[in-house]
């Protein structure tokens, strides 16, 4: 045979574009399979697996364009249609990176005030097509891992660490003479609400070098590193540490590690955005409608647009997914996370984390 019987999809698109103008070939391919599109990353919900009464693992089959090169511990953006409108959030991937099976998983706890988290856990049907944003994040498992590791997690903060633990187990890095020494301390309000508890207990029983400590805070109180760490893990100062959980816990860990000049060994993943900065404020002009809003220095440009009825694009509202990015035609804005100033014309800015620092005009 002089040629393969399989025609590359890129050739199909090029040929199809000559036959389907003015429509794009994706418009036709997505009718056959909604995952076949190069315009955006999509996925299909395969299963929703209950983990606890208020948490579930969502198994997603990514479509065209997804790359299986993310690192254990990273997060993905997911856009879900809720009441006819896509809502975006970012969640840590809880499954290990692997091509086998062609799926990835996120594990979500439904929050009382969380529209999307509640929908993911309680209202998402298998077969639903979702939008995806590529994996990101620096809270990752190094390869090879260090010889001594400590994981400090609480609540749903287990999710990125679970991807790391599962990856190490798959690679044979939890047993054997050369395996790292791994200690995990996991806090949960109750035994019943501890996500992945049975799997972790099984892993500990089978692994040579995994030690699991469980703390049920409704009975025993919160973990205090200053009081409990020396007893929990006497050699904690020698270990690389990954911590994920509520902000007060992470703040306490940061203070403790800094007090011992060991902050370089502490790796944190926060699920909430802290906008501690402040701009000068100013008049924000939205070019297409000529609407304006006099914003103070703490109001994001996204919020300013919504105040005057502009259909502002947004996703995670945390500066992660970049769905909110617009062109600032002129003027000055400041990033409320880190104080970075944007004062050049025609700059791309994330409106959910920037505020006016003087008058500015947005291209929308």
Secondary structure, DSSP 8 states (H G I E B T S, - for coil): --S-SS--HHHHHHHHHHHHTTS-HHHHHHHH-TT--SSSEEEEEEEEEEEETTEEEEEEEE-TT--S---TT-EEEEEEEETTEEEEEEEEB-S---STTS-EEEEEE--TT-HHHHHHHHT--TT-EEEEEEEE-S----SS--SEEEEEEEGGGHHHHHHHHHHHHHTT-SSSTT--EEEEEEEESSSTT-TTHHHHHHHHHH-SSEEEEEEEHHHH----HHHHHHHH-TTGGGSEEEEES-HHHHHHHHHHHHHTT-GGGEEEE-SS--------BEEEEETTTTEEEEE-TTSBHHHHHHHTT-----SSSSSSS-TTEEEEEEEEEEETTT--EE-STTEEEETTSEEEEEEEEE--
